[in-house]
Amino acid sequence: MKKPNVIEFEAEIRGAGSTPSKQLRNEKLVPAVVYGPGVDENVIISLPEIGVEKLLGVIEKEFVLIKVDGREIKCIIQDVDFHPVTDRPIHVDLYATREDTPVIITVPIRLEGVAPGITEGGRLYQPLREIQIKCLPENVPAEFVVNIGKLDIGNSLKVRRIKSKNLEILTAAERTIVVIRPPKGTTVAITEIDDDEDEEGAEGEDSEAAEAAAEAEA
């Protein structure tokens, strides 16, 4: 299982309120707050805007290691506010994790392989691009890899097909991840692929991924 990268940030303690926040943004800094079981009380900080934008541009799940005031806090991004016009990040909520406390987090889905149905003229439809899970921080995967190499026209994969250990999948089992629709102008019954073999994404005791999904609307 591929583990998330840990991105380090040198942060600074900042003042609270709208006036200090506006000044920080003018200096290309993003106001942020760190909270959660990993800290006794909220830590109000600022982060370099360019670093935040690079972090948000990565599809895989990543941890953020905040270095501030002589200590290190391992976090996940909980929420980001963006400017309605410029789309610049203007505030970040960081959830401070603790090794013995489970987190609820969404993990992106990456498709791999070439579906036979696509080469035959079918259309790939992926309505679900991330899965919500609950697990200890050490068991968070960077991504779920879904192999579509066996999908013909009309085949779909469901969330219940994902093989996983050391984590609980919270996304509904019937949700659609991917389906191969027929070419435009034709119809075909959508059926879930029937394959009891273990998926290639499984590694050792942890499952990096497996095929998953649900039927899509025609």
GIPE-V602288 format. One record per residue. N is the residue number from 1. PSI is psi in whole degrees, -180 to 180 (none if undefined). D_LAST is the distance of its C-alpha to the last C-alpha in whole Angstrom. Layout:
[[N	PSI	D_LAST] [N	PSI	D_LAST]]
//
This chain:
[[1	129	34] [2	126	35] [3	153	36] [4	146	36] [5	157	38] [6	115	41] [7	125	42] [8	140	45] [9	130	46] [10	114	50] [11	165	49] [12	141	52] [13	136	53] [14	166	52] [15	153	53] [16	163	51] [17	165	50] [18	-35	49] [19	-50	52] [20	-37	52] [21	-42	48] [22	-41	49] [23	-41	51] [24	-43	49] [25	-35	47] [26	-25	49] [27	15	50] [28	36	47] [29	149	47] [30	122	44] [31	143	45] [32	159	44] [33	137	44] [34	127	44] [35	167	44] [36	-176	43] [37	-17	45] [38	-3	46] [39	150	49] [40	-35	51] [41	160	50] [42	140	48] [43	117	49] [44	119	49] [45	177	48] [46	148	48] [47	151	46] [48	130	46] [49	-40	43] [50	-36	42] [51	-39	42] [52	-42	39] [53	-40	37] [54	-41	37] [55	-43	36] [56	-19	33] [57	-6	32] [58	131	32] [59	-42	29] [60	153	30] [61	137	32] [62	152	35] [63	155	38] [64	123	41] [65	107	45] [66	123	46] [67	113	50] [68	135	52] [69	40	56] [70	12	57] [71	166	54] [72	135	50] [73	120	47] [74	124	44] [75	168	41] [76	151	37] [77	124	36] [78	-39	35] [79	152	34] [80	132	35] [81	139	35] [82	150	35] [83	134	37] [84	-19	35] [85	-52	36] [86	-18	37] [87	16	35] [88	146	38] [89	130	38] [90	-10	40] [91	142	40] [92	132	39] [93	126	39] [94	128	40] [95	116	40] [96	117	43] [97	162	42] [98	140	44] [99	-33	44] [100	9	45] [101	120	42] [102	152	38] [103	150	36] [104	124	32] [105	152	31] [106	138	27] [107	132	27] [108	156	25] [109	132	22] [110	127	23] [111	141	21] [112	157	23] [113	170	23] [114	120	22] [115	129	19] [116	-34	19] [117	-29	16] [118	-44	16] [119	-20	20] [120	6	18] [121	2	16] [122	167	13] [123	127	11] [124	132	12] [125	121	10] [126	90	13] [127	-16	13] [128	122	16] [129	0	19] [130	156	22] [131	135	23] [132	133	26] [133	167	28] [134	126	32] [135	173	35] [136	152	38] [137	-36	39] [138	-17	40] [139	6	37] [140	124	34] [141	156	32] [142	-29	32] [143	164	28] [144	126	26] [145	122	25] [146	117	22] [147	123	22] [148	17	19] [149	-7	22] [150	8	20] [151	121	17] [152	175	16] [153	129	12] [154	-7	10] [155	144	12] [156	162	12] [157	143	15] [158	156	16] [159	-33	19] [160	-14	21] [161	-12	22] [162	126	24] [163	128	27] [164	147	30] [165	153	33] [166	18	35] [167	156	33] [168	127	30] [169	122	27] [170	-21	26] [171	139	22] [172	138	20] [173	-25	20] [174	1	16] [175	145	15] [176	129	13] [177	-51	15] [178	145	13] [179	146	10] [180	106	10] [181	155	8] [182	166	9] [183	155	11] [184	139	10] [185	-4	11] [186	161	10] [187	153	8] [188	148	9] [189	135	9] [190	124	8] [191	146	12] [192	135	14] [193	138	17] [194	101	20] [195	113	23] [196	-1	26] [197	151	28] [198	147	29] [199	154	27] [200	-20	29] [201	-15	29] [202	135	31] [203	119	35] [204	-127	38] [205	-10	38] [206	147	35] [207	117	31] [208	-35	30] [209	175	27] [210	169	24] [211	146	21] [212	156	18] [213	-162	15] [214	168	12] [215	144	9] [216	160	6] [217	143	4] [218	none	0]]
//
